[in-house]
Amino acid sequence: MRIVLVRHGEPEWVRAGLSIDNPPLTERGERQAVCAAGRLKDERFDEVHVSPLIRSRQTAFPLFSGLGRPERVSPWLEEIRNPVWHGSPSEKAELAFQEERARPSHLRWEGLEGGEAVRDFVARIREACGLFLAERGVERLAGDLPLWHIENPDQHIGLVAHAGTNSCILSHLLGLEPVPWEWDRFVIAHASITTIESYAMGDGHTFGLTKLSDVEHLVSEDRTY
């Protein structure tokens, strides 16, 4: 089984010094999206799903167009829900993130005041990922080791989402314990391509990370984080 994770392109978080919630892509982000779609045009996908947020949908648009498929939005891929900062000075958001990073590690589970707690976000993505895979005949086997039953190992799925969402999916499939800094555990660039594939074992399947944050399709000045 092959799962391709694409992060959205560069978003326009700030305009005229004010924060934008659910932002669109920048001009560079749009270029990144076109390049990512070009890189994936020859991939064989059984399904491609995209987060409902604007930056992901704009990133996926060239991909769906190139594949000749209608957009397929999956709400469970939504990134962590930040506080509502739309229209406020961008410094407000910057200070909130600085405060969060300065906390003791165990307190980072609380997340940003007014937003979704990190523990709730991680649990949401892991549970939803499990349900999504179970509908496709992929289920975690009982036991301590990260082994899976996969009815059809030939499946090929694309997911266009976010750094946090994609990192939680990776941790879940690789059998890693969750941490409140999933965004930092896997450093995933804008419009990058990450691939995870299943391997048959004697008593099931396991997942291996075969490509992380590939940006070879982007010129150096368009590689952003």
WOSULQUI-V384941 format. One record per residue. N is the residue number from 1. PSI is psi in whole degrees, 0 to 359 (999 if undefined). Layout:
n;psi
N;PSI
N;PSI
This chain:
n;psi
1;139
2;126
3;123
4;121
5;122
6;130
7;149
8;162
9;180
10;124
11;158
12;80
13;332
14;135
15;124
16;36
17;2
18;145
19;147
20;123
21;144
22;59
23;158
24;180
25;153
26;175
27;320
28;321
29;323
30;320
31;318
32;318
33;317
34;319
35;320
36;318
37;320
38;321
39;328
40;5
41;335
42;4
43;147
44;108
45;130
46;325
47;148
48;130
49;152
50;147
51;152
52;350
53;149
54;315
55;326
56;320
57;321
58;326
59;321
60;342
61;312
62;330
63;310
64;319
65;315
66;327
67;349
68;36
69;151
70;154
71;139
72;101
73;130
74;106
75;333
76;345
77;359
78;139
79;170
80;142
81;108
82;166
83;161
84;108
85;4
86;127
87;355
88;159
89;139
90;336
91;331
92;314
93;318
94;317
95;323
96;318
97;323
98;317
99;319
100;316
101;336
102;352
103;157
104;148
105;318
106;339
107;350
108;345
109;336
110;334
111;195
112;141
113;127
114;356
115;186
116;131
117;142
118;321
119;323
120;321
121;311
122;316
123;321
124;313
125;318
126;316
127;314
128;321
129;317
130;318
131;319
132;314
133;322
134;324
135;343
136;18
137;26
138;116
139;142
140;134
141;154
142;148
143;174
144;333
145;147
146;77
147;148
148;146
149;126
150;112
151;319
152;90
153;354
154;4
155;147
156;111
157;138
158;137
159;122
160;112
161;231
162;166
163;314
164;311
165;310
166;323
167;320
168;321
169;315
170;311
171;318
172;312
173;329
174;354
175;26
176;145
177;139
178;150
179;159
180;17
181;47
182;326
183;330
184;339
185;319
186;111
187;107
188;119
189;161
190;137
191;23
192;163
193;125
194;136
195;136
196;136
197;150
198;151
199;136
200;133
201;180
202;337
203;27
204;206
205;153
206;161
207;142
208;142
209;111
210;342
211;130
212;123
213;49
214;124
215;24
216;343
217;355
218;140
219;159
220;320
221;351
222;13
223;108
224;165
225;999
